[in-house]
Amino acid sequence: MSSRIDVHQHIVPPAWARVLDSRGLTSGGWAIPPWHAGEAIAMMDRQHIATGVLSVTAPGVHLDREHDRGARDLARAVNEYGAEMVKDRPGRFGSFASVPLPDVDGALEEAAYALDVLGADGVVLMSNAHGRYLGDPDFEPLWAEFDRRAAVVFVHPAQSPMDLLPGTPAPLVDYAFDTTRTAVNLVLAGVPRRYPDVKVILSHGGGFLPYAAYRFSGLTATVVDPDRDADDILRDLKRFYFDTALSASPSALPALLAFAEPGHVLYGSDWPFAPEEAGGYYNHFLETYADFADGQAAAIDRGSAEVLFPRLAERC
């Protein structure tokens, strides 16, 4: 029986795929796969997923460092396509809207349209926007607006502003690094503390944040900024939510569950950029994990997502 809410499932709108193809762009060296709603639902049924919250992956919609207009138009096309998928199948799909960051004015305008008019369930941000990370002071108005709305923000990794390792596409290694980098940047910039009503989901188990959190808190408090308290830094790092996409493994799950606050771990598949075979590989680890606390597995599958997305709790 389908039951999971998948907060990390991707959509490939035709307009977005055409623009990427015309520019020879990929997702960090990872090919852009085809997408069809029927194939998504068939996969979801096989993997016991009731609802997939759809988002566009890296490189996002702002593809030209020097120009914003095309990014605004592409964001609108992407979001309207996603909204149509949700309208046709409101119980099976949700949507995270794309915004054209680092164009803050454009991002504010598109977030308002997507959330108020299209009924998006939240917003997706890439972990960096042309090398500018999410704690950048210029992005403050966007975080203030998300906080005012108590919005859900899904942070998906983008290619880091560095050369790829030969034979190593960014999703293999660099994405985990970039998620961690932007999360630490947000905390050191004080964004989660100033805007506590924003719910930020970090992809792929937060990269290596859960594993290295005490490294970040201890070294910040003793070396980087001795005026900051290590426990306060940890509390801010624990404000994040995490999805299990590609991260529900025997080595990653114990660290993630030991670090994350109750209710802050959500199911994710990363389909179709992670093929169904990969999803099944990690689902097996999730389904056979022996050390869940009472109710924890059900919370990961859907209970925690129902709290973040009440609309989906009513529909599923």
GUVO-603713 format. One record per residue (C-alpha): residue number from 1; residue in three letters; x, y, z. Coordinates in steps of 0.25 Angstrom, whole numbers, plus 5000, padded with zeros to 4 digits. Layout:
pos = NUM code = ALA east = X north = Y up = Z;
...
END
This chain:
pos = 1 code = MET east = 5000 north = 5000 up = 5000;
pos = 2 code = SER east = 5005 north = 5014 up = 4996;
pos = 3 code = SER east = 5008 north = 5022 up = 5009;
pos = 4 code = ARG east = 5021 north = 5030 up = 5008;
pos = 5 code = ILE east = 5022 north = 5045 up = 5006;
pos = 6 code = ASP east = 5034 north = 5047 up = 4997;
pos = 7 code = VAL east = 5040 north = 5061 up = 4999;
pos = 8 code = HIS east = 5051 north = 5059 up = 4990;
pos = 9 code = GLN east = 5045 north = 5056 up = 4976;
pos = 10 code = HIS east = 5049 north = 5063 up = 4964;
pos = 11 code = ILE east = 5041 north = 5068 up = 4952;
pos = 12 code = VAL east = 5047 north = 5071 up = 4938;
pos = 13 code = PRO east = 5038 north = 5082 up = 4932;
pos = 14 code = PRO east = 5040 north = 5082 up = 4916;
pos = 15 code = ALA east = 5043 north = 5097 up = 4916;
pos = 16 code = TRP east = 5054 north = 5095 up = 4926;
pos = 17 code = ALA east = 5060 north = 5082 up = 4919;
pos = 18 code = ARG east = 5060 north = 5090 up = 4906;
pos = 19 code = VAL east = 5068 north = 5102 up = 4911;
pos = 20 code = LEU east = 5078 north = 5092 up = 4918;
pos = 21 code = ASP east = 5080 north = 5084 up = 4905;
pos = 22 code = SER east = 5082 north = 5097 up = 4897;
pos = 23 code = ARG east = 5093 north = 5101 up = 4906;
pos = 24 code = GLY east = 5099 north = 5088 up = 4908;
pos = 25 code = LEU east = 5096 north = 5088 up = 4923;
pos = 26 code = THR east = 5095 north = 5076 up = 4932;
pos = 27 code = SER east = 5093 north = 5074 up = 4947;
pos = 28 code = GLY east = 5107 north = 5075 up = 4951;
pos = 29 code = GLY east = 5112 north = 5065 up = 4940;
pos = 30 code = TRP east = 5099 north = 5056 up = 4943;
pos = 31 code = ALA east = 5090 north = 5055 up = 4930;
pos = 32 code = ILE east = 5076 north = 5060 up = 4931;
pos = 33 code = PRO east = 5067 north = 5049 up = 4930;
pos = 34 code = PRO east = 5053 north = 5048 up = 4924;
pos = 35 code = TRP east = 5041 north = 5051 up = 4932;
pos = 36 code = HIS east = 5026 north = 5047 up = 4931;
pos = 37 code = ALA east = 5015 north = 5048 up = 4941;
pos = 38 code = GLY east = 5010 north = 5033 up = 4938;
pos = 39 code = GLU east = 5024 north = 5028 up = 4940;
pos = 40 code = ALA east = 5026 north = 5036 up = 4953;
pos = 41 code = ILE east = 5013 north = 5030 up = 4959;
pos = 42 code = ALA east = 5017 north = 5016 up = 4954;
pos = 43 code = MET east = 5030 north = 5017 up = 4962;
pos = 44 code = MET east = 5023 north = 5023 up = 4974;
pos = 45 code = ASP east = 5013 north = 5011 up = 4974;
pos = 46 code = ARG east = 5025 north = 5001 up = 4974;
pos = 47 code = GLN east = 5033 north = 5008 up = 4985;
pos = 48 code = HIS east = 5020 north = 5011 up = 4994;
pos = 49 code = ILE east = 5020 north = 5026 up = 4992;
pos = 50 code = ALA east = 5007 north = 5032 up = 4993;
pos = 51 code = THR east = 5011 north = 5046 up = 4989;
pos = 52 code = GLY east = 5024 north = 5052 up = 4983;
pos = 53 code = VAL east = 5027 north = 5067 up = 4985;
pos = 54 code = LEU east = 5033 north = 5071 up = 4972;
pos = 55 code = SER east = 5045 north = 5081 up = 4970;
pos = 56 code = VAL east = 5055 north = 5085 up = 4959;
pos = 57 code = THR east = 5069 north = 5080 up = 4962;
pos = 58 code = ALA east = 5082 north = 5087 up = 4960;
pos = 59 code = PRO east = 5086 north = 5096 up = 4952;
pos = 60 code = GLY east = 5072 north = 5102 up = 4956;
pos = 61 code = VAL east = 5066 north = 5113 up = 4947;
pos = 62 code = HIS east = 5077 north = 5124 up = 4948;
pos = 63 code = LEU east = 5086 north = 5119 up = 4937;
pos = 64 code = ASP east = 5093 north = 5132 up = 4933;
pos = 65 code = ARG east = 5102 north = 5140 up = 4943;
pos = 66 code = GLU east = 5100 north = 5153 up = 4936;
pos = 67 code = HIS east = 5085 north = 5153 up = 4933;
pos = 68 code = ASP east = 5072 north = 5152 up = 4941;
pos = 69 code = ARG east = 5061 north = 5153 up = 4931;
pos = 70 code = GLY east = 5062 north = 5139 up = 4925;
pos = 71 code = ALA east = 5063 north = 5133 up = 4939;
pos = 72 code = ARG east = 5050 north = 5140 up = 4943;
pos = 73 code = ASP east = 5043 north = 5135 up = 4931;
pos = 74 code = LEU east = 5049 north = 5121 up = 4933;
pos = 75 code = ALA east = 5044 north = 5120 up = 4948;
pos = 76 code = ARG east = 5030 north = 5124 up = 4944;
pos = 77 code = ALA east = 5030 north = 5113 up = 4933;
pos = 78 code = VAL east = 5035 north = 5103 up = 4942;
pos = 79 code = ASN east = 5026 north = 5107 up = 4954;
pos = 80 code = GLU east = 5013 north = 5107 up = 4945;
pos = 81 code = TYR east = 5017 north = 5093 up = 4939;
pos = 82 code = GLY east = 5018 north = 5088 up = 4953;
pos = 83 code = ALA east = 5005 north = 5094 up = 4958;
pos = 84 code = GLU east = 4998 north = 5087 up = 4946;
pos = 85 code = MET east = 5003 north = 5074 up = 4950;
pos = 86 code = VAL east = 4998 north = 5076 up = 4965;
pos = 87 code = LYS east = 4985 north = 5081 up = 4960;
pos = 88 code = ASP east = 4983 north = 5069 up = 4952;
pos = 89 code = ARG east = 4987 north = 5059 up = 4963;
pos = 90 code = PRO east = 4986 north = 5067 up = 4976;
pos = 91 code = GLY east = 4988 north = 5054 up = 4985;
pos = 92 code = ARG east = 5000 north = 5049 up = 4977;
pos = 93 code = PHE east = 5008 north = 5061 up = 4975;
pos = 94 code = GLY east = 5012 north = 5074 up = 4983;
pos = 95 code = SER east = 5022 north = 5085 up = 4978;
pos = 96 code = PHE east = 5034 north = 5093 up = 4982;
pos = 97 code = ALA east = 5034 north = 5105 up = 4974;
pos = 98 code = SER east = 5047 north = 5110 up = 4968;
pos = 99 code = VAL east = 5052 north = 5124 up = 4969;
pos = 100 code = PRO east = 5063 north = 5132 up = 4961;
pos = 101 code = LEU east = 5073 north = 5134 up = 4972;
pos = 102 code = PRO east = 5083 north = 5142 up = 4973;
pos = 103 code = ASP east = 5072 north = 5152 up = 4967;
pos = 104 code = VAL east = 5066 north = 5155 up = 4980;
pos = 105 code = ASP east = 5055 north = 5164 up = 4975;
pos = 106 code = GLY east = 5051 north = 5153 up = 4964;
pos = 107 code = ALA east = 5052 north = 5142 up = 4975;
pos = 108 code = LEU east = 5042 north = 5150 up = 4984;
pos = 109 code = GLU east = 5033 north = 5153 up = 4973;
pos = 110 code = GLU east = 5033 north = 5138 up = 4968;
pos = 111 code = ALA east = 5031 north = 5133 up = 4982;
pos = 112 code = ALA east = 5019 north = 5141 up = 4985;
pos = 113 code = TYR east = 5013 north = 5137 up = 4971;
pos = 114 code = ALA east = 5016 north = 5122 up = 4973;
pos = 115 code = LEU east = 5011 north = 5122 up = 4988;
pos = 116 code = ASP east = 4999 north = 5131 up = 4987;
pos = 117 code = VAL east = 4994 north = 5128 up = 4973;
pos = 118 code = LEU east = 4999 north = 5114 up = 4969;
pos = 119 code = GLY east = 4998 north = 5108 up = 4983;
pos = 120 code = ALA east = 5012 north = 5103 up = 4984;
pos = 121 code = ASP east = 5015 north = 5095 up = 4996;
pos = 122 code = GLY east = 5029 north = 5102 up = 4998;
pos = 123 code = VAL east = 5041 north = 5107 up = 4991;
pos = 124 code = VAL east = 5053 north = 5100 up = 4986;
pos = 125 code = LEU east = 5067 north = 5108 up = 4987;
pos = 126 code = MET east = 5080 north = 5103 up = 4981;
pos = 127 code = SER east = 5091 north = 5102 up = 4991;
pos = 128 code = ASN east = 5099 north = 5113 up = 4984;
pos = 129 code = ALA east = 5095 north = 5123 up = 4974;
pos = 130 code = HIS east = 5107 north = 5125 up = 4964;
pos = 131 code = GLY east = 5116 north = 5123 up = 4976;
pos = 132 code = ARG east = 5108 north = 5132 up = 4986;
pos = 133 code = TYR east = 5103 north = 5123 up = 4998;
pos = 134 code = LEU east = 5090 north = 5124 up = 5005;
pos = 135 code = GLY east = 5095 north = 5132 up = 5017;
pos = 136 code = ASP east = 5099 north = 5144 up = 5008;
pos = 137 code = PRO east = 5095 north = 5157 up = 5014;
pos = 138 code = ASP east = 5088 north = 5161 up = 5001;
pos = 139 code = PHE east = 5078 north = 5149 up = 5002;
pos = 140 code = GLU east = 5073 north = 5155 up = 5016;
pos = 141 code = PRO east = 5060 north = 5160 up = 5010;
pos = 142 code = LEU east = 5056 north = 5146 up = 5004;
pos = 143 code = TRP east = 5058 north = 5140 up = 5018;
pos = 144 code = ALA east = 5050 north = 5150 up = 5024;
pos = 145 code = GLU east = 5039 north = 5148 up = 5015;
pos = 146 code = PHE east = 5040 north = 5133 up = 5017;
pos = 147 code = ASP east = 5039 north = 5135 up = 5032;
pos = 148 code = ARG east = 5027 north = 5143 up = 5031;
pos = 149 code = ARG east = 5020 north = 5132 up = 5023;
pos = 150 code = ALA east = 5026 north = 5121 up = 5032;
pos = 151 code = ALA east = 5030 north = 5115 up = 5019;
pos = 152 code = VAL east = 5036 north = 5101 up = 5016;
pos = 153 code = VAL east = 5049 north = 5103 up = 5008;
pos = 154 code = PHE east = 5056 north = 5091 up = 5002;
pos = 155 code = VAL east = 5071 north = 5093 up = 5000;
pos = 156 code = HIS east = 5076 north = 5085 up = 4988;
pos = 157 code = PRO east = 5091 north = 5084 up = 4985;
pos = 158 code = ALA east = 5097 north = 5091 up = 4973;
pos = 159 code = GLN east = 5111 north = 5089 up = 4967;
pos = 160 code = SER east = 5121 north = 5096 up = 4976;
pos = 161 code = PRO east = 5129 north = 5107 up = 4970;
pos = 162 code = MET east = 5141 north = 5098 up = 4967;
pos = 163 code = ASP east = 5145 north = 5089 up = 4957;
pos = 164 code = LEU east = 5139 north = 5075 up = 4956;
pos = 165 code = LEU east = 5149 north = 5063 up = 4960;
pos = 166 code = PRO east = 5152 north = 5055 up = 4947;
pos = 167 code = GLY east = 5141 north = 5044 up = 4945;
pos = 168 code = THR east = 5134 north = 5049 up = 4958;
pos = 169 code = PRO east = 5121 north = 5056 up = 4955;
pos = 170 code = ALA east = 5116 north = 5066 up = 4965;
pos = 171 code = PRO east = 5105 north = 5058 up = 4971;
pos = 172 code = LEU east = 5114 north = 5047 up = 4975;
pos = 173 code = VAL east = 5123 north = 5055 up = 4984;
pos = 174 code = ASP east = 5122 north = 5070 up = 4983;
pos = 175 code = TYR east = 5107 north = 5071 up = 4985;
pos = 176 code = ALA east = 5108 north = 5066 up = 5000;
pos = 177 code = PHE east = 5119 north = 5076 up = 5002;
pos = 178 code = ASP east = 5112 north = 5087 up = 4996;
pos = 179 code = THR east = 5099 north = 5084 up = 5005;
pos = 180 code = THR east = 5108 north = 5084 up = 5017;
pos = 181 code = ARG east = 5115 north = 5097 up = 5013;
pos = 182 code = THR east = 5102 north = 5105 up = 5011;
pos = 183 code = ALA east = 5096 north = 5100 up = 5024;
pos = 184 code = VAL east = 5108 north = 5104 up = 5032;
pos = 185 code = ASN east = 5109 north = 5117 up = 5025;
pos = 186 code = LEU east = 5094 north = 5119 up = 5029;
pos = 187 code = VAL east = 5097 north = 5117 up = 5043;
pos = 188 code = LEU east = 5109 north = 5125 up = 5044;
pos = 189 code = ALA east = 5102 north = 5136 up = 5038;
pos = 190 code = GLY east = 5091 north = 5135 up = 5048;
pos = 191 code = VAL east = 5079 north = 5132 up = 5038;
pos = 192 code = PRO east = 5072 north = 5121 up = 5046;
pos = 193 code = ARG east = 5073 north = 5129 up = 5059;
pos = 194 code = ARG east = 5067 north = 5142 up = 5053;
pos = 195 code = TYR east = 5057 north = 5134 up = 5045;
pos = 196 code = PRO east = 5052 north = 5123 up = 5053;
pos = 197 code = ASP east = 5039 north = 5121 up = 5046;
pos = 198 code = VAL east = 5045 north = 5116 up = 5033;
pos = 199 code = LYS east = 5046 north = 5101 up = 5032;
pos = 200 code = VAL east = 5058 north = 5097 up = 5024;
pos = 201 code = ILE east = 5060 north = 5083 up = 5019;
pos = 202 code = LEU east = 5074 north = 5079 up = 5015;
pos = 203 code = SER east = 5076 north = 5069 up = 5004;
pos = 204 code = HIS east = 5083 north = 5055 up = 5005;
pos = 205 code = GLY east = 5083 north = 5055 up = 5020;
pos = 206 code = GLY east = 5089 north = 5068 up = 5021;
pos = 207 code = GLY east = 5102 north = 5064 up = 5014;
pos = 208 code = PHE east = 5112 north = 5061 up = 5025;
pos = 209 code = LEU east = 5106 north = 5071 up = 5035;
pos = 210 code = PRO east = 5100 north = 5061 up = 5045;
pos = 211 code = TYR east = 5114 north = 5054 up = 5045;
pos = 212 code = ALA east = 5122 north = 5067 up = 5047;
pos = 213 code = ALA east = 5113 north = 5076 up = 5054;
pos = 214 code = TYR east = 5121 north = 5076 up = 5067;
pos = 215 code = ARG east = 5134 north = 5079 up = 5059;
pos = 216 code = PHE east = 5127 north = 5091 up = 5054;
pos = 217 code = SER east = 5121 north = 5096 up = 5068;
pos = 218 code = GLY east = 5134 north = 5093 up = 5075;
pos = 219 code = LEU east = 5144 north = 5099 up = 5066;
pos = 220 code = THR east = 5135 north = 5111 up = 5064;
pos = 221 code = ALA east = 5133 north = 5114 up = 5079;
pos = 222 code = THR east = 5148 north = 5112 up = 5082;
pos = 223 code = VAL east = 5156 north = 5117 up = 5069;
pos = 224 code = VAL east = 5147 north = 5124 up = 5059;
pos = 225 code = ASP east = 5138 north = 5132 up = 5068;
pos = 226 code = PRO east = 5141 north = 5130 up = 5083;
pos = 227 code = ASP east = 5129 north = 5140 up = 5086;
pos = 228 code = ARG east = 5119 north = 5129 up = 5081;
pos = 229 code = ASP east = 5115 north = 5117 up = 5090;
pos = 230 code = ALA east = 5116 north = 5103 up = 5084;
pos = 231 code = ASP east = 5103 north = 5099 up = 5090;
pos = 232 code = ASP east = 5096 north = 5111 up = 5083;
pos = 233 code = ILE east = 5102 north = 5107 up = 5070;
pos = 234 code = LEU east = 5098 north = 5093 up = 5072;
pos = 235 code = ARG east = 5084 north = 5097 up = 5075;
pos = 236 code = ASP east = 5084 north = 5105 up = 5062;
pos = 237 code = LEU east = 5089 north = 5093 up = 5054;
pos = 238 code = LYS east = 5078 north = 5085 up = 5059;
pos = 239 code = ARG east = 5067 north = 5094 up = 5054;
pos = 240 code = PHE east = 5069 north = 5088 up = 5040;
pos = 241 code = TYR east = 5061 north = 5076 up = 5035;
pos = 242 code = PHE east = 5067 north = 5065 up = 5027;
pos = 243 code = ASP east = 5063 north = 5056 up = 5016;
pos = 244 code = THR east = 5067 north = 5042 up = 5014;
pos = 245 code = ALA east = 5070 north = 5042 up = 4999;
pos = 246 code = LEU east = 5082 north = 5034 up = 4996;
pos = 247 code = SER east = 5085 north = 5034 up = 5011;
pos = 248 code = ALA east = 5078 north = 5023 up = 5018;
pos = 249 code = SER east = 5090 north = 5014 up = 5020;
pos = 250 code = PRO east = 5095 north = 5006 up = 5031;
pos = 251 code = SER east = 5106 north = 5016 up = 5034;
pos = 252 code = ALA east = 5098 north = 5029 up = 5031;
pos = 253 code = LEU east = 5085 north = 5026 up = 5038;
pos = 254 code = PRO east = 5091 north = 5025 up = 5052;
pos = 255 code = ALA east = 5098 north = 5038 up = 5051;
pos = 256 code = LEU east = 5086 north = 5045 up = 5045;
pos = 257 code = LEU east = 5076 north = 5040 up = 5055;
pos = 258 code = ALA east = 5086 north = 5043 up = 5067;
pos = 259 code = PHE east = 5087 north = 5057 up = 5062;
pos = 260 code = ALA east = 5073 north = 5061 up = 5057;
pos = 261 code = GLU east = 5062 north = 5066 up = 5066;
pos = 262 code = PRO east = 5050 north = 5057 up = 5067;
pos = 263 code = GLY east = 5041 north = 5059 up = 5054;
pos = 264 code = HIS east = 5052 north = 5065 up = 5046;
pos = 265 code = VAL east = 5055 north = 5053 up = 5037;
pos = 266 code = LEU east = 5047 north = 5052 up = 5025;
pos = 267 code = TYR east = 5047 north = 5041 up = 5014;
pos = 268 code = GLY east = 5053 north = 5045 up = 5000;
pos = 269 code = SER east = 5056 north = 5037 up = 4987;
pos = 270 code = ASP east = 5063 north = 5047 up = 4978;
pos = 271 code = TRP east = 5056 north = 5040 up = 4966;
pos = 272 code = PRO east = 5058 north = 5041 up = 4954;
pos = 273 code = PHE east = 5072 north = 5046 up = 4956;
pos = 274 code = ALA east = 5074 north = 5035 up = 4965;
pos = 275 code = PRO east = 5068 north = 5023 up = 4957;
pos = 276 code = GLU east = 5058 north = 5014 up = 4963;
pos = 277 code = GLU east = 5069 north = 5003 up = 4966;
pos = 278 code = ALA east = 5077 north = 5013 up = 4975;
pos = 279 code = GLY east = 5064 north = 5017 up = 4982;
pos = 280 code = GLY east = 5061 north = 5002 up = 4985;
pos = 281 code = TYR east = 5075 north = 5000 up = 4990;
pos = 282 code = TYR east = 5074 north = 5011 up = 5000;
pos = 283 code = ASN east = 5059 north = 5007 up = 5003;
pos = 284 code = HIS east = 5064 north = 4993 up = 5007;
pos = 285 code = PHE east = 5073 north = 4999 up = 5018;
pos = 286 code = LEU east = 5062 north = 5008 up = 5023;
pos = 287 code = GLU east = 5052 north = 4997 up = 5024;
pos = 288 code = THR east = 5062 north = 4987 up = 5030;
pos = 289 code = TYR east = 5068 north = 4997 up = 5040;
pos = 290 code = ALA east = 5067 north = 4991 up = 5054;
pos = 291 code = ASP east = 5069 north = 5002 up = 5063;
pos = 292 code = PHE east = 5058 north = 5012 up = 5061;
pos = 293 code = ALA east = 5051 north = 5017 up = 5073;
pos = 294 code = ASP east = 5036 north = 5014 up = 5075;
pos = 295 code = GLY east = 5028 north = 5022 up = 5064;
pos = 296 code = GLN east = 5041 north = 5027 up = 5057;
pos = 297 code = ALA east = 5040 north = 5019 up = 5044;
pos = 298 code = ALA east = 5026 north = 5023 up = 5042;
pos = 299 code = ALA east = 5029 north = 5038 up = 5045;
pos = 300 code = ILE east = 5040 north = 5037 up = 5034;
pos = 301 code = ASP east = 5031 north = 5031 up = 5024;
pos = 302 code = ARG east = 5020 north = 5041 up = 5025;
pos = 303 code = GLY east = 5017 north = 5046 up = 5039;
pos = 304 code = SER east = 5027 north = 5057 up = 5040;
pos = 305 code = ALA east = 5024 north = 5062 up = 5026;
pos = 306 code = GLU east = 5009 north = 5063 up = 5030;
pos = 307 code = VAL east = 5013 north = 5073 up = 5040;
pos = 308 code = LEU east = 5020 north = 5081 up = 5030;
pos = 309 code = PHE east = 5010 north = 5080 up = 5019;
pos = 310 code = PRO east = 4996 north = 5079 up = 5025;
pos = 311 code = ARG east = 4990 north = 5079 up = 5011;
pos = 312 code = LEU east = 4996 north = 5066 up = 5008;
pos = 313 code = ALA east = 4991 north = 5060 up = 5021;
pos = 314 code = GLU east = 4977 north = 5063 up = 5017;
pos = 315 code = ARG east = 4979 north = 5058 up = 5003;
pos = 316 code = CYS east = 4987 north = 5045 up = 5005;
END
